[in-house]
Amino acid sequence: MNNSNILKDIHERKALRALKGDKISRETINTLVKAATLAPSCFNKQPWRFIAADEIAVLERVYTSFTDANYWAKKSPAVIAVLTEISLDCSLSDRRDYALFDTGLAVMNLMLQAESMGLIAHPMAGFDPFKIKEIFRVSDAYIVIALIAVSEKGGSADHLNEMHRARETAARERKPIDEVLFYNHWN
């Protein structure tokens, strides 16, 4: 497959962990979230919600929700919580609740905008969602889907464990196209 046809920001985006601790401006966070809000959604319901933590006292509380595997994200100067509530979006046949799908599209827009701005936007699933809801005073009706560590690129990898240091410079691994794409019937 010819990668030259893939947009540069898509091709170069990578889940980096060598974060810089330099403050991320609210203007930058607003730009990232504005890009997210331009994602398509079922009947334009726009089910995504975001909470940005950028104050040190709040960030320190957010860091306590991280699993041990996300130790590296404690250097992040901003963390964006991604939330939705199923009733905010379309519910279709066969359990196709679109809120999660549409919110995922929004997150990808955010990540690609970050890449184009020379930033890291690394989504994480390893956190305690109940603790996040408590910290941000979020209703139980909402699902905290992910946290996104936001940072400038170019941080030191010195604090990363051996496995994460190796991943910083390793080529991204992706399944071959014939393993994920089928034509005309399920293989």
C-alpha positions as CSV (number, residue, x, y, z in Angstrom):
1,M,0.0,0.0,0.0
2,N,1.3,3.4,-0.9
3,N,1.6,5.6,2.3
4,S,2.2,8.7,0.2
5,N,-1.6,9.0,-0.2
6,I,-2.2,9.1,3.5
7,L,-2.4,12.6,5.1
8,K,0.9,13.4,6.8
9,D,-0.6,14.1,10.3
10,I,-2.4,10.7,10.2
11,H,0.7,8.9,9.1
12,E,3.0,10.6,11.6
13,R,0.7,10.6,14.7
14,K,2.0,8.4,17.4
15,A,1.1,7.8,21.1
16,L,4.2,9.4,22.5
17,R,5.0,9.5,26.3
18,A,8.0,11.8,26.5
19,L,5.9,14.7,27.7
20,K,7.1,18.3,28.4
21,G,5.8,19.9,31.5
22,D,5.5,23.3,29.9
23,K,2.0,24.9,30.4
24,I,-0.5,24.4,27.6
25,S,-2.5,27.6,27.0
26,R,-6.2,27.7,27.2
27,E,-6.3,29.0,23.7
28,T,-4.5,25.8,22.6
29,I,-6.9,23.6,24.5
30,N,-9.8,25.6,23.0
31,T,-8.4,25.0,19.5
32,L,-8.1,21.2,20.2
33,V,-11.6,21.0,21.5
34,K,-13.0,23.1,18.7
35,A,-11.4,20.7,16.2
36,A,-13.1,17.9,18.1
37,T,-16.5,19.5,17.8
38,L,-16.2,19.6,14.0
39,A,-16.5,15.8,13.9
40,P,-19.5,14.3,12.2
41,S,-22.3,12.9,14.4
42,C,-25.5,11.0,14.0
43,F,-28.2,13.6,13.2
44,N,-25.7,16.2,14.3
45,K,-26.4,15.5,18.0
46,Q,-22.8,16.1,19.0
47,P,-22.8,13.9,22.1
48,W,-19.2,14.6,23.2
49,R,-18.4,16.6,26.3
50,F,-14.9,17.6,27.5
51,I,-13.4,18.7,30.8
52,A,-9.9,20.2,30.7
53,A,-7.7,20.1,33.8
54,D,-4.9,22.7,33.6
55,E,-4.5,23.9,37.2
56,I,-1.8,22.1,39.2
57,A,-4.1,21.3,42.2
58,V,-6.7,19.7,39.9
59,L,-4.1,17.9,37.8
60,E,-2.5,16.4,41.0
61,R,-5.9,15.0,41.9
62,V,-6.4,13.7,38.3
63,Y,-3.0,12.0,38.4
64,T,-4.2,9.9,41.4
65,S,-6.8,8.3,39.2
66,F,-4.1,6.9,36.8
67,T,-3.2,3.2,36.8
68,D,0.4,2.4,37.4
69,A,1.0,1.9,33.7
70,N,0.2,5.5,33.0
71,Y,2.9,6.9,35.4
72,W,4.4,8.8,32.5
73,A,1.2,10.9,32.1
74,K,1.9,12.6,35.5
75,K,4.1,15.0,33.6
76,S,1.3,16.2,31.5
77,P,0.5,19.9,31.9
78,A,-3.1,19.4,30.7
79,V,-5.5,16.5,30.8
80,I,-8.7,16.4,28.9
81,A,-11.5,14.1,30.1
82,V,-13.8,12.8,27.3
83,L,-17.3,12.1,28.3
84,T,-20.7,11.2,26.8
85,E,-24.1,10.0,27.9
86,I,-25.9,7.4,25.7
87,S,-29.1,9.4,25.5
88,L,-27.3,12.4,23.9
89,D,-27.0,10.5,20.6
90,C,-28.9,8.1,18.3
91,S,-29.9,4.7,19.5
92,L,-30.4,2.4,16.5
93,S,-31.2,-1.2,16.0
94,D,-28.9,-4.0,17.1
95,R,-27.5,-2.0,20.1
96,R,-25.9,0.6,17.9
97,D,-25.7,3.4,20.5
98,Y,-23.8,6.0,18.5
99,A,-22.7,8.2,21.4
100,L,-19.4,6.3,21.9
101,F,-18.7,6.1,18.1
102,D,-19.4,9.8,17.5
103,T,-17.3,10.8,20.6
104,G,-14.5,8.6,19.2
105,L,-14.6,10.6,16.0
106,A,-14.4,13.8,17.9
107,V,-11.3,12.5,19.8
108,M,-9.6,11.6,16.6
109,N,-10.2,15.2,15.3
110,L,-8.6,16.5,18.5
111,M,-5.6,14.2,18.1
112,L,-5.0,15.1,14.5
113,Q,-5.3,18.8,15.4
114,A,-2.7,18.3,18.1
115,E,-0.4,16.5,15.7
116,S,-0.7,19.4,13.2
117,M,0.2,21.8,16.0
118,G,3.3,19.8,17.1
119,L,1.6,18.6,20.3
120,I,1.1,15.2,21.9
121,A,-2.5,14.2,22.6
122,H,-2.3,10.7,24.1
123,P,-5.6,9.1,25.1
124,M,-5.7,6.7,28.0
125,A,-8.1,4.1,29.3
126,G,-6.0,3.3,32.4
127,F,-7.7,5.4,35.1
128,D,-10.4,5.2,37.7
129,P,-13.5,6.6,36.1
130,F,-15.3,6.9,39.4
131,K,-12.5,9.0,40.9
132,I,-12.6,11.2,37.8
133,K,-16.3,11.7,38.2
134,E,-15.8,12.7,41.8
135,I,-13.0,15.1,41.0
136,F,-14.9,16.9,38.2
137,R,-18.4,16.5,39.9
138,V,-19.8,14.6,37.0
139,S,-23.2,12.9,37.1
140,D,-23.4,9.1,37.2
141,A,-25.3,9.2,33.9
142,Y,-22.2,10.1,32.0
143,I,-19.5,7.7,30.8
144,V,-15.9,8.9,31.2
145,I,-14.5,7.3,28.0
146,A,-10.9,8.4,28.1
147,L,-8.4,10.9,29.5
148,I,-6.1,12.7,27.0
149,A,-2.7,13.8,28.2
150,V,-1.7,16.9,26.3
151,S,1.8,18.2,26.0
152,E,4.3,19.8,23.7
153,K,6.5,17.3,21.9
154,G,10.2,17.0,22.8
155,G,10.1,16.0,26.4
156,S,12.8,13.9,27.9
157,A,12.3,10.2,27.9
158,D,14.6,9.8,31.0
159,H,11.6,9.1,33.3
160,L,10.2,6.4,31.0
161,N,10.7,2.7,31.7
162,E,12.7,0.7,29.3
163,M,9.7,-0.6,27.3
164,H,8.2,2.9,26.9
165,R,11.6,4.4,26.0
166,A,11.9,1.9,23.2
167,R,8.4,2.6,21.9
168,E,9.2,6.4,21.6
169,T,11.4,5.8,18.7
170,A,10.1,2.5,17.3
171,A,8.1,2.4,14.1
172,R,4.4,2.1,14.6
173,E,3.1,-1.4,14.2
174,R,-0.1,-1.8,12.3
175,K,-1.9,-5.0,11.1
176,P,-1.6,-5.6,7.4
177,I,-4.6,-4.4,5.4
178,D,-5.6,-7.9,4.3
179,E,-6.1,-8.7,8.0
180,V,-8.6,-6.0,8.6
181,L,-10.3,-5.4,5.2
182,F,-12.6,-7.9,3.4
183,Y,-14.4,-7.5,0.1
184,N,-17.9,-8.8,-0.5
185,H,-18.1,-11.3,2.4
186,W,-16.7,-11.9,5.9
187,N,-13.5,-14.0,5.8
